[in-house]
Amino acid sequence: MYDGSTLIQNSVSGLAAGHPVIYVAVNYRLAGFGFLAGKELQQDGSTNLGLRDQRLGLEWVAENIAAFGGDPDKVTIWGESAGSISVFDQTVINGGDNTYNGKALFRGAIMDSGSVIPAVPVNNSKPQAVYDLVVSAGGCSGAADTLACLRSLSYEDFNNAVNAAPGIFSYDSVDLAYLPRPDPVNNFFSVSPDIAVANGAYAKVPIIIGDQQDEGTLFSLTQSNISTTAQLITYIQSYFPDPAAKALVPDLVATYPDDPAAGSPFNTGDLNNIYPQYKRLAAMLGDITFTLTRRSYLESVSGTVPAWSYLDTHLYGTPVLGTFHATDILSDYYDVPAPGPRLTSQTFYTSFAYYLDPNMISGTGLISWPQYTSVGSNLLDIGLVNNTLTPDTFRSAQYAYLKQHEHEFRV
């Protein structure tokens, strides 16, 4: 659904002129079609099918892109949101082995809003409950082989059964029914992503990774009944099936002040708090799922792989939502709402694809983007008109608590 024409045009005749790229979009199975879990899928060897589709797409590029004028040795993978999480996952699949027929399937990775999602295994009670719900909604509860029964359903009936589970814009929000989950029985995506990073079991390729400033606002619009700290704690606890993780939630919530001025959309004072805990919840969901998880990931890998990171603030001041999740899609691909952020991302990304460094295309007028290191963690702040640099040190107390317990907060 994303038209790469403006990216290609910028690489030919825009700021990145003389650096033509080929844009390949890979379709893969989503939701219950690609990420249904449970012991039945594990026993069948059919877990994380969406990730397997993506890997096959990359293998197709390796085999065929030369026929389109491309170089199979110079592939950069790029994704946004679930696609960004998928890009990260492609770096840890097969224990970090990203080769095919003796060659690397990609040499660089760009992640826009998403990376490490610590998750319980495919046969945990939480994903099993989703499987059982789909089986029931599909009318397969009485079948001797429930998986075979699901596969016998029409597309429409199976799709309806899949959609019986809450979606991302439901009350459950980013507590997703369908997401990549480790399957230790089938050696493909075998451990939780946080463990893979801690063990150094990831493809050692240069990365770009960043976030929108207000990642959580879009996912906090439907929980208006949450008006007290106690209710907020109960809601966040529902994300984590492990009792030990639930026990940590009150102290995590306490690191986020019960003060609208400290919440998201950030830097807007008491404005935009559409229900009593809205800005506080938005700050938490954005940090846990995207922003502070990114920082933890970078802290772990930046000494091993070249890394650049950003914070997109170009829609600062947008009522209620701020610079919300997925607004970078508009600026990456289209002239809405302004060409500046689009030319920034397209030019830096094209330079990265060519040189594995976003700063190598000269004469663009863009500021130099410093590499992210343990001693210099400056982010590129993508503004509506100008880009600046900002230190990646905000919400330090919240980050310290999440980092301390990063292996316990598994969804």
C-alpha positions in Angstrom: 0.0 0.0 0.0 3.1 2.3 0.2 4.1 3.9 -3.1 7.9 4.3 -3.2 7.8 6.7 -6.2 8.9 9.8 -4.3 11.7 7.9 -2.6 13.0 6.7 -6.1 12.6 10.2 -7.5 14.6 11.7 -4.7 17.4 9.2 -5.3 17.5 10.1 -9.1 16.8 13.8 -9.3 16.2 15.2 -5.7 18.6 15.8 -2.8 20.0 12.3 -3.2 20.5 12.6 -7.0 22.9 10.2 -8.5 22.1 7.4 -6.0 19.2 5.5 -7.6 17.5 2.8 -5.6 15.1 0.0 -6.3 12.2 -0.2 -3.9 10.8 -3.7 -3.1 7.6 -4.1 -1.0 7.1 -7.6 0.5 3.6 -8.8 1.4 3.3 -11.2 4.3 0.5 -12.8 6.3 -0.8 -10.6 9.1 -2.8 -11.1 12.3 -4.1 -14.7 12.8 -3.1 -15.6 9.3 0.6 -15.0 10.1 0.9 -15.0 13.9 -1.6 -17.3 15.4 0.1 -19.1 18.3 -0.7 -22.0 20.7 0.5 -25.5 21.2 -1.4 -26.8 18.2 0.6 -24.5 15.9 3.8 -25.3 17.7 3.3 -29.1 17.2 2.5 -28.5 13.6 5.7 -26.4 13.1 3.6 -23.5 11.8 4.4 -20.6 14.2 5.5 -17.1 13.2 4.4 -17.7 9.6 4.5 -13.9 8.9 8.2 -13.8 9.7 8.7 -16.9 7.5 7.0 -15.1 4.6 9.3 -12.1 5.0 12.3 -14.3 5.0 11.1 -16.0 1.8 10.6 -12.5 0.3 14.2 -11.6 1.1 15.4 -14.9 -0.5 13.4 -14.0 -3.6 15.2 -10.6 -3.7 18.6 -12.4 -3.4 17.7 -14.7 -6.3 16.0 -12.2 -8.6 16.8 -8.6 -7.9 19.8 -8.6 -10.3 17.3 -9.1 -13.2 15.8 -5.8 -12.3 19.2 -4.0 -12.2 19.6 -4.4 -8.4 22.6 -5.6 -6.4 21.7 -8.5 -4.1 24.8 -7.7 -2.0 23.4 -4.2 -1.1 20.0 -4.8 0.4 18.7 -2.6 3.2 15.6 -3.7 5.0 13.2 -1.0 6.3 9.9 -1.1 8.1 7.5 1.0 10.2 5.6 -0.1 13.4 4.9 -3.8 13.0 7.2 -3.7 10.0 9.9 -2.1 12.1 9.5 -4.9 14.7 9.7 -7.3 11.8 12.9 -5.7 10.6 14.4 -6.2 14.1 13.1 -9.8 14.2 14.8 -10.6 10.9 18.1 -9.7 12.6 17.6 -12.4 15.3 15.9 -15.2 13.3 18.0 -18.4 13.2 20.2 -17.1 16.0 21.2 -14.0 14.1 22.2 -15.9 10.9 20.9 -13.7 8.0 22.6 -15.7 5.3 21.2 -17.5 2.3 23.3 -19.7 0.0 26.4 -18.4 1.8 25.6 -14.7 1.4 23.9 -12.1 3.7 20.3 -11.4 2.8 20.7 -7.8 3.9 23.6 -5.6 5.0 21.7 -2.8 6.8 18.4 -2.3 8.7 16.1 0.7 9.3 13.5 0.6 12.0 10.8 3.3 12.3 8.9 2.9 15.6 9.5 -0.6 16.9 12.3 -3.1 17.8 12.4 -5.5 20.7 9.1 -6.8 22.0 9.8 -9.2 24.9 7.2 -12.0 24.6 6.1 -15.2 26.3 6.4 -18.4 24.3 3.9 -19.6 21.7 2.5 -22.2 24.1 2.0 -19.9 27.0 -1.5 -19.6 28.4 -1.9 -16.1 27.0 -1.5 -16.9 23.3 -3.2 -20.2 23.9 -6.3 -18.3 25.0 -6.3 -16.4 21.7 -6.1 -19.7 19.8 -9.0 -21.1 21.8 -11.0 -18.0 21.1 -10.4 -18.3 17.4 -11.3 -22.0 17.5 -14.6 -21.2 19.3 -15.4 -18.2 17.0 -14.8 -20.5 14.0 -17.1 -23.2 15.2 -14.3 -25.7 15.6 -14.4 -26.3 19.4 -15.9 -29.8 18.9 -13.5 -30.9 16.3 -11.0 -33.7 17.0 -8.3 -31.7 15.2 -9.1 -28.0 15.8 -6.2 -26.8 13.6 -7.4 -28.9 10.6 -10.9 -27.5 11.2 -9.7 -23.9 11.1 -7.8 -24.6 7.9 -11.0 -26.0 6.4 -12.9 -22.7 6.9 -13.5 -20.2 4.1 -11.3 -17.1 4.0 -14.3 -15.0 5.2 -15.1 -17.4 8.1 -11.5 -17.7 9.3 -11.0 -13.9 9.0 -14.1 -13.4 11.1 -12.8 -15.8 13.7 -9.4 -14.1 13.7 -11.1 -10.8 14.3 -13.0 -12.1 17.3 -9.8 -11.2 19.2 -9.3 -7.6 20.2 -7.6 -5.4 17.7 -5.0 -2.7 18.1 -7.5 0.2 18.3 -9.7 -1.7 20.9 -9.6 -1.2 24.6 -6.7 -3.8 24.7 -4.6 -1.4 22.5 -1.0 -2.6 22.1 -1.6 -5.7 24.2 -1.8 -7.5 20.8 -3.5 -10.8 20.2 -1.1 -11.6 17.3 2.6 -10.9 17.4 5.9 -12.8 16.9 6.4 -15.2 19.9 9.4 -17.4 20.6 9.0 -21.0 19.7 11.8 -23.0 21.4 10.7 -26.3 19.7 11.1 -25.0 16.2 14.5 -23.4 15.6 13.5 -20.3 13.7 12.4 -17.7 16.2 13.4 -19.6 19.2 14.0 -17.1 22.1 12.4 -13.9 23.3 14.0 -10.9 21.4 15.4 -9.4 24.6 17.3 -12.6 25.2 18.6 -12.7 21.7 20.0 -9.2 22.1 21.5 -10.0 25.5 23.2 -13.0 24.1 24.6 -11.2 21.1 22.6 -13.5 18.8 21.7 -10.9 16.1 23.0 -10.0 12.7 25.8 -7.5 13.1 24.6 -4.9 10.5 24.5 -1.1 10.8 21.1 0.2 11.9 18.9 3.3 11.9 16.2 3.4 14.5 13.8 6.0 15.8 10.4 7.0 17.1 7.7 9.6 16.9 7.7 11.8 20.0 4.2 10.8 21.0 4.0 7.1 20.1 1.4 6.2 22.7 -1.4 8.8 22.1 -3.1 7.0 19.3 -3.3 3.8 21.4 -4.8 5.6 24.5 -8.0 7.0 23.0 -10.3 4.2 24.0 -9.5 3.7 27.7 -11.5 6.7 29.0 -12.8 4.7 32.0 -9.3 4.8 33.6 -9.5 7.8 35.9 -7.3 6.7 38.9 -3.8 5.4 39.5 -5.3 2.1 40.8 -7.2 1.6 37.6 -4.2 2.5 35.5 -2.1 -0.1 37.4 -4.8 -2.8 36.9 -4.9 -2.0 33.2 -1.1 -2.2 32.7 -1.0 -5.4 34.7 -3.4 -7.0 32.2 -0.6 -6.9 29.6 1.6 -9.3 31.4 0.7 -12.9 32.1 3.5 -13.5 34.5 2.5 -12.7 38.2 6.1 -11.5 38.8 5.7 -8.9 36.1 2.3 -7.8 37.4 3.9 -7.3 40.8 6.4 -4.8 39.3 3.7 -2.6 37.6 2.8 -0.4 40.6 6.4 0.7 41.0 6.7 1.3 37.2 3.5 3.4 37.2 4.9 5.4 40.1 7.8 6.5 38.0 5.3 8.4 35.8 3.9 11.4 37.7 0.2 11.7 38.0 0.5 15.1 36.3 -0.8 15.9 32.8 2.2 18.3 32.3 4.5 15.2 32.4 2.4 13.1 30.0 2.0 12.7 26.2 1.6 14.6 24.0 4.8 15.8 25.7 5.7 19.4 26.4 2.1 20.6 26.3 1.5 21.4 29.9 -2.0 20.6 31.2 -3.5 20.7 27.7 -4.8 17.7 25.8 -5.7 15.5 28.8 -9.0 14.2 27.4 -9.6 11.9 30.4 -7.9 11.8 33.9 -5.2 9.3 33.0 -4.9 9.8 29.3 -1.6 11.6 29.0 0.0 9.4 31.7 -1.2 6.2 29.9 -0.1 7.5 26.6 3.4 8.2 27.9 3.6 4.7 29.4 2.4 2.8 26.3 4.6 4.8 24.0 7.7 4.2 26.2 7.1 0.5 26.9 6.3 -0.4 23.3 8.5 1.9 21.4 10.6 4.8 22.8 12.4 3.5 25.9 12.6 0.0 24.4 14.5 1.6 21.6 17.0 3.1 24.0 17.5 -0.2 25.8 18.2 -1.9 22.5 20.6 0.8 21.4 22.5 0.6 24.7 23.0 -3.1 24.1 24.1 -3.0 20.4 25.6 0.4 19.7 29.1 -0.7 20.7 28.9 -3.6 18.3 27.2 -2.2 15.2 27.1 1.4 13.8 23.9 3.0 14.8 22.0 6.2 14.3 18.8 7.2 16.1 16.1 9.9 15.8 13.1 11.5 17.5 10.5 12.9 15.1 8.7 16.0 16.6 7.5 17.6 13.4 3.8 17.6 14.4 4.4 19.1 17.8 1.3 21.0 18.9 -1.2 18.8 17.1 -4.2 18.6 19.6 -4.6 15.5 21.7 -2.2 13.4 19.5 1.0 15.4 19.1 3.5 13.7 16.7 1.7 10.4 16.9 2.5 6.9 15.8 2.7 6.4 12.0 2.8 10.1 11.1 6.2 9.4 9.6 4.5 7.3 6.9 3.0 10.6 5.6 6.4 12.4 5.7 8.4 9.5 4.3 6.2 8.9 1.2 4.1 12.0 0.6 4.2 15.8 0.7 1.8 15.8 3.7 2.1 17.6 6.0 5.5 19.1 4.9 8.3 18.2 2.5 11.1 18.9 5.0 10.7 15.7 7.0 10.2 13.7 3.9 13.4 14.9 2.3 15.2 14.3 5.5 14.3 10.7 5.8 14.5 9.8 2.1 17.9 11.4 1.7 19.4 10.0 4.9 18.0 6.6 4.2 19.3 6.6 0.6 22.7 7.5 1.8 22.5 4.7 4.4 21.5 2.2 1.7 24.5 3.2 -0.4 27.2 3.8 2.1 25.9 2.3 5.4 26.2 5.9 6.7 23.4 8.5 6.5 25.8 11.4 6.1 27.6 10.5 2.9 25.6 12.3 0.3 27.0 15.8 0.2 25.4 19.1 -0.7 22.0 18.3 0.8 21.9 21.1 3.4 21.0 18.6 6.1 22.8 18.7 9.4 25.3 16.0 10.2 23.7 13.1 12.1 26.0 11.8 14.8 26.5 8.1 15.3 24.8 6.8 18.5 27.4 5.6 21.0 27.6 5.0 24.8 29.3 8.3 25.3 27.3 10.3 22.7 23.7 9.4 22.5 22.4 12.4 20.5 19.2 11.9 18.5 18.4 13.6 15.3 15.3 15.7 16.2 13.2 15.9 13.0 11.3 19.2 13.1 8.7 20.6 10.8 11.1 23.2 9.4 14.6 22.4 10.7 16.4 19.4 12.2 18.3 19.7 15.4 20.1 17.4 17.9 18.7 16.3 21.2 20.3 14.1 23.9 18.6 10.7 24.5 18.3 11.2 28.2 14.7 12.2 28.7 12.6 10.2 31.3 15.6 8.7 32.9 13.9 7.4 36.0 11.3 5.5 33.9 14.1 4.1 31.7 16.2 2.9 34.6 13.2 0.9 36.0 12.3 -0.6 32.6 15.9 -1.4 31.9 16.3 -3.1 35.3 13.4 -5.4 34.6 13.6 -5.7 30.8 13.6 -9.5 30.9 10.5 -9.6 33.2 8.1 -7.4 31.3 7.0 -9.9 28.6 3.7 -9.6 26.9 
